[in-house]
C-alpha cells in the first residue's frame, strides 16, 4: 500500500511508546514504577463524575453543536475572563477532544509550504510533528537549565522572521516545568506586535498548576488577544485525561476556520462530557487546590532526592508536574540513562531527546505518582547510578 508522502513527516509521542515497553516488562513479572506519562494520578472530582452521570440519565447522548455546547462555551469564557486577565467571549470558544486538535487546527489554518513555525526545544513533540506534517518548517528555540528553563529573548528575536506564521509558547512547560516571568511575556508580546503576520499559540494547559511565581497569559497584554490562540483544557487541571476535553480561545478570524475543521474531523465533543465540564469550572475547586498542593510536596521530595544522587542536577520547576534533571554527570546521555533505568531497575522515565535535541543530557520524570512510589523510584535511581 502506498502511503502519502506527508506520512513520512509525522512524528509520535514517546511517552506512549515508553509506557508500552514498561507494560511489556511488567507482563514478565517485573516490578515497574511508571513516571513516564503526563497524567495526574488523581481521580476526576466526585462532583464532576456525578454531573456526567446525571447528564447521561437526562439524555445528553446526542450530537451537539460543533464548536461546543452553549453552556460550556459561556462557562469557559467566564472562567478565562476571571483567571487569564482579558475579556473572553463565548463566540470565540472552540471545544475540542483534548488539546492536540487545537495545535493541529491552528497549523492547518495558518501554516503551509514555505512557512516557519517557531517551537520550544525541549517542548511537547506534537508541535514540531504537526508543523512538519502540514509542510511548514519547525524552527526550535532553546529552553535551557542555565536560563531557568525560560525563553532566551535574544535568540527568539533572531529566529522570528517574515516567514514565521506561528510562535508556540508553553508556560508552565512540558517537559521542564519552567514558567515564563511577566517580563518574558511582555518582551515576547512586543516581538509579536512587530510582526503583523505572526500569530501566537499559547499552550496554557498547565496554567493552574503553578508552584512558584505566577502564570501570565500573553493574551492579557494589549493587542495580543486578537493575535493569540489560547490552548487550555480539563485533562491536567481536573484529572480528566480520559474524558478528552480541551478548548481554544480564538481571534475572530479563526472562528470560522476552526468550525470547518471540527466539522470535517470530529463533528463535536460528547455532550454528556461537556455538561460535566460545566460543573468542573463552576463547581467547588477544593479538589484542584488539594491536587496542586500535593504536587508541590511531591516536587520538593523528588528535587531533593535527585540532587542527593551523584552526577544528577535537578533544577526546581516552577509549575506543572515534571522535573527535567541533567544526568550527563553520570557518564550517560538521556536515552542511555532512560533505557537502562527501565531495563535494569524497573523505573520508566523519558529521555530528554523525546522533546528535542537540547534535552540530550536530560531525562523527564513525571511526579504524578504517590509519594511512596516516588520514594521507591528515587531509591532505585540511586542504586542504578551508584551501582
Order of alpha helices (4+ residues) and beta strands (2+ residues): alpha-beta-alpha-alpha-beta-alpha-beta-alpha-beta-alpha-beta-alpha-beta-beta-beta-alpha-alpha-alpha-beta-alpha-beta-beta-beta-alpha
